[in-house]
Amino acid sequence: MTAPGARLVQEMIPVELDETGLSTDVEREDIGERIDSPFDPDLIEVQTRNPTVGLLLNRIRRKTIDLAPDFQRRAGIWTMKAQSRLIESLLLRITLPTLYAAEGEEDTWAIVDGVQRLSTIARFVAPETIGSEPLRLTGLEYLTEFDGCTFPDLPGRLQTRIEETELVVLLIRRGTPEEVKFNIFARINTGGRALTRQELRHALIPGPARTFLACLASSDAFREATGGSVSSERMSDREMCLRFVAFSLTPPDEYTSGDFDRFLRQAMHQVNSLDTEAREHLRLRFLTAMDASHAVLGDHAFRKRFHDTNRRSPVNKALFESQSVTLSTYTPHEIDILQQRHAKVEEGFLDLMDDGDFFNAVSAGTGDINKVRLRFRLLDEMFQEVLNA
C-alpha cells in the first residue's frame, strides 16, 4: 500500500511555530485524542482567590509560588514597553486578566497562565525576588510623567496602590486528579499563544525531570542529530527528549494506554523518582542514541524522506522516538555496520515511507497503540534486514 500523494504531502508538511511565528523546524503532530471515561465533576475542586500584589510577592519570596524559572513563556519574552504598559494598567486601576494556578504540596502554587504578568509585576516592585534587574518604566501611554521611573521613584500613594491591587487567581486545588487538571488547563488555554502540551507538563510537574530534559535538549549530541535547527522556544525539543525517555522506560510493546499525553506525564514522574545513578544511565543512553542516529541516518535523521527529492523535511516527533529508541537497543558493532551500509538504510527507509500504514503511523493519530507498535516494529525490521543483507 503506497502512501497517497507522498510528494505533495511532503511539500505541504505543517510545522510548529515559535513565539514570533517562525518555524521551529518540528512537524506539527496529530497524536489523536482518547478519553477513557468522562470526568466526575465532584472530583474537580476550583477556587477563586483574590490576593493582593503584596501577598503574591510574599509567596514568591517564600518560594510558595512556582514561576518555573526556565519556563519559555517567561517575562523576558515581553518588550520593556509591554511590561511598562502592564504596570501602567495597575496604576490606572484597570483589571488584569485572571491568573490560573495549580496547587501543589505544602500549599505551593504553580502558575500556568500568567507567568509573564506576575514576573513583570515582581520585576517592577521587588526585582530581587526573581533575581532580575529593576524594571524602569518606558513608553507609557497616559502616565507619561512617570516614564523612566522605577518602583521607589513613584509617590508613596501609587506604591501602595500597586501593592494593594487585588488580582484574580483561579486555583485548581491539590485534590483534583492530575488528568483533570491537565484537561481543565487545556480547555482554558485559548488566549494569546496557547501553551503547548510540554509547556503545560513543565508548569504542572515540578522536579528533577525539568532540568534533566533541559540538559538532554541542550546537549551537543541532540543538536547534531537534529541538525541544530530545532527551536527550544515552545519546548518541542524537550518533548522529543521526553518521548525517548518514555519509551526507554516503557518499551513500545508495553505501551497500552493509548492516552499519549498521560503516558508522557507518567514518564516525567518516573524521571522525578529515579535516583541520580539511574538518571545518569538514561542520559548516557540518550547521548549514545543521538550519536547512532546521526551516524546511521545522517542529515535526514528523524525526518520524512521521499523518492525523487532531497529536500529536507522538518523533524517528525514520532520518527524521533522510534528511530532513536530502536537504535539505542543495538550494539556498537551493529551501529557500525548500519553506518557502513548507509545507502541500504536510506533505501529501506524510503520504501517504508511508501508504505501507507507506516506513513500514517508517523503522520496521524500517532498516539494510537497499534500505530506506536507498528512504527517501532517496521523500523526494527528494516534495520535488521540491512544487518542481515
N, C-alpha and C positions, 0 to 999 in steps of 0.2 A: 504494500500500500504506500504510494508515494505522497509526500506532503504536498497538498494542492497549492499552486502559485507560490512556491518557495521563494523564487527570485523577487516577486512582487512584495511578498511579506517582508523579505529582508530589507527592501528599500523603505519600508514603512514602519520599522520597529520603533515603538514609542519608548521614550526614556524618562526617567525621573528627573525632576528639576530641582536646583538648589534655591536658596533664598532670593537670589537675583533673577531667577527664571532661566538660568543657563543649565546646560546638560550636565548631569553627574556622571555620564558615561555608564550608567547602570540601567538595564532594560526594565521598564515598568512591568510589574508582575500581577498576575491574577492567580491568587492561591486558592480561590474558591471559598465559600462560606459554609460553615456547618454549625448548627445549633442542636445539640443532643436532646435538650429538653428546655422548655420555657423557664424563665427565671421566676422564682417565688417572690412576689412583691414584698412579702413580710421580711425577707432577708435583706432588703435594701434600707439602709439607715442613712439618711442625709439630713444634715442640719445646716441652717443658715446662721452664720456668725457675723457680727458687726464690730470687729475690733478696730481700735484707733490705730493710726500710723505708729504712734509711740509704742503701743503694745506689740505690734508686729515687729518693730525694730528690736524690742526686748527679746522676742522669741529668736530672732536672728542672732543676737548677741549670745544667747544661751544655747544656740545650735539646736533649737527645737523646731526650727523651720529649715527644711532641706531645699536649697535652691539649686541642687545638683550643679556644682560649680563648673563642670565641663559640659553642661547641657548646651546643645547647639543653639537654642533659642535664648541665649543669654543677652543681657542688656547691651553688650558690645555690638550687637547687630544694628541697634538703633543709632542714628546720627546724633550729634550733640544737639542739633536743633530740635529733633523729635523728642529727645529726653527733656529738653528745656520746656517744650510746649506741654508735656505731661505735668511738670511741676507748676506751670502757669495755670493749668486746669485746676489743680488743688487750691491755688491761691484765689482763683475766681469762684471757688466752691462748685465746680462742675463735677457731677458724679462720674466716677470712673467705672469701667465695665467690671463685672463680677470676676473675682478670683476663684479658681477651682483647685481644691486640695484634697489629698487623701490622708487620713490619719494613720500613723504607724505606731510602733511600740513606744511606750513611755511618753505618750501624748505628743509625739512629733508629727509635723505636717510636711508632706511632700507637695510642693506647688507644681501643679501640672499645667495649668493655663494661667499666666500672669507673671511668669518669671521675669520678663523684661520690665514690666511695670514696677514690680516690687524691688527689683535690683536698681532701677533708676531712682526710686524714692530713697533707698538706702544709700546710694552713691551721693545723693544731694544732702541728706540730713545727717547721716552717720557713716561716711565712707569707710571708716576703719572696720566696720562690721563685716564688710565683704572684701577687705584688702584692696580698695580702689583709691584712685586719685579723686579729690573732691570734684563734683560737677559744678562748673561755672556757667550760669545761665547765658544763653545766646539766642538771638533770633526770635525774641518774644514778640507776640502779635499785638497784645493790648497793654501789658505792664512793662512797656519799653524802658521805663526809668530804672528797672532792676536788671537790665542787660549787664553782664559782667559780674553779677553778684554770686557769691557762694552763700550757703545757709547762714553762717554767722553774720553776713553783711545785711541780712534782712532785718527790718524792725521787729522788735520782740513780739508784737501782736500778730505779725504774719508767721513768725516761727511757731507760735502757739497754735495758730490756725491750722498749719500743716500737721503738727504733732497730734492735734485733737480731731483731725478728719477721720471719720469712720469709713471703712471700706467694707464691701460686702464679700464675704467668703462662703462659698458653697462647699461644705466639708462632708466628705463621704467617710463615715465612721469606720473604725478598725474592724468591727464585727462583720462588715459586709464582705461576702466571699470575693476572692480576687477576680474571678472571671466576670462577676457582676460589676466590679469597679472598672475593669477594662471596657466592658460593654457600655457603661454609662459615659465614660470619657470619650469613647469613640463616637457616641451619639451626639454629644455636645461639642465635639471637636470640629466645628464647621466654620468658625470665624477666621479671617485673615488667611495665613498659610497654615492649614491644618497640620497638626503633628503627625509624623509618620508612626507606624507601629513600634519601631525601635526606639523612637524618642519617648513614646509612652512607657515602654518597658524600662527605659533608663530612668525615667522620672519616678516610677512606682515600685521599682525593685532595687533598693539600695544594697550596697555590699561590695565585696571584692570583685564581683563579676563586672562592674562598671570599669574599673581600672584595668582589669585583665583583658577585656575586649578592646579597650583603647590601645593597650600595649600590642596586641596582635595586629590591629589595623594600622598601626604606625610603623610596623616592622619593615625593614628593607626587603625581606623575602616576599611579603604581601604586595608591596608596591611594585616590585619587579615582575611578579607573576601576573599582576593585573595591568601592567604597562604604565603604572604611575598615573593613570587617568581617572581613577575613581575619586570623586569628591567626598569629603568627610562631612559636609555641612548638614546633610539630612540623616546621618548615621547609617547610610546604606552599607558602608564598609564594615561597621561593627555588626550589623545584622548578618552579613555574609560570614564573618568570623564566627558569630554565634551559631550559624547553621552548621558549620564544620564541627564545632564543639558538640552540638546537639546530637549529630549522627555519629560522632566518635563515642559519645557516652551511651547512646541508644542506637544500635545498628539498625539499618533500614528494615530488615526482616522482623524487627521487634517494634517498629512504628505501627501502632494500632489505633490511635485516637481519631485520626482524620481531621482533628482540630489543630491546624498547624501553628496558629498563634499560641495556643495553650502549650503545645509541645516546646516552643521556643522559650516561653516564660518558665516552664519547668526546668529547662536547661540552665537558665540563669540562676535559678535557686540551687540547682545541683552544683554549679561552679562556686556559689557562695559557701556551700557546705564542704567543699573539698579542702584538704589541708594543703600547705604550701608545696610539699613534695609532689602531690598529685597534680596541682595546677602547673607546676614546672614541667612535669612529664607531658601534660597536654600541650603546653606551649611549644616544646621541642617537636612533638609530633606534627603540630601545625606548621612550624617552620620547614620541617622536612617535606611535608606535603606541598608547600608552596614551591620549594626548590624543584621537587619532582614534576610538578605540573608545568612549570616553565621549561624544564628540560625536555619533557616529552611532547608538550603541546605548543611550545613556542609562544609567539606573539598573539596567537588566537586562543590561548587558554581561556576557558570559561565563556567563550563567545560562540554564537551560532556560526556555522560555515555553510556555504552553498556552492554548488558547482558553477563554473563559468564566471566566478567573480572572486577577487582577492580583497574586496572591501571588508574592512574590519568592523564587525558588529559591536554594539555595547555589551558589557558584561551581563551575563544571564545568571541570576542567583541560583536557579535550580541546577544549572550546569556547574556552577562553582562548587556547590556542596557535593554533587555526585561525582564529579571528576576528582576533586581534591581528596575526598574521603576514600574513594576507591583506590587511588594511587598510594594513599598512606598505608594501605594494607600490604603493599608489595615490598619485596626485599630490594636492597640497593643494587644487587646484581640484575634483578628483573627490570628495574628502572633504567639501568644502563642499556639493556637490550632494547627496550622500548624507545629509548633515545636514539640508538643506532638505527632503528627501523622507523624513524620518524615519518617517512613517506608512506609506509603501510598504515601507520596510526592515522595519518591525515586522510588516507583513502577510506579507511574503516569508519572514521567519524563522518565523513561526507555521506557515506552510504546510510549511516544512522539518521542523519538529518533528512534524508529522502524517505525514511520510514515514517509514515503518518502517525503511527502510535507513539513513536519516540518523540517526534516533533511536538505532538500535543502534550506529552508528558512534561515537557520543559517550557510549554507556552501558555497553557490554560488549565485552571484547576489544579495547580501544581502541588497543593497540599493533600490531594486525594491519596488514600492509602495505596491503591493499585498503581497510580501513576508514579508515586515515590519509588515503590519497589521495582517498577518496570524500568525506569531510567537508570537506577543503580545496576540492575541485573544486565541490561543490554550493554551498558558501558563496560562492565567487568567482562562480559563475554567477548566484546570486541578486543579488549586488551589481551585477553587470553589467546584469542586466535592469532594475534600478531606474535605473541611469545612462542606459540607452538608452530608457527609457519616454518 
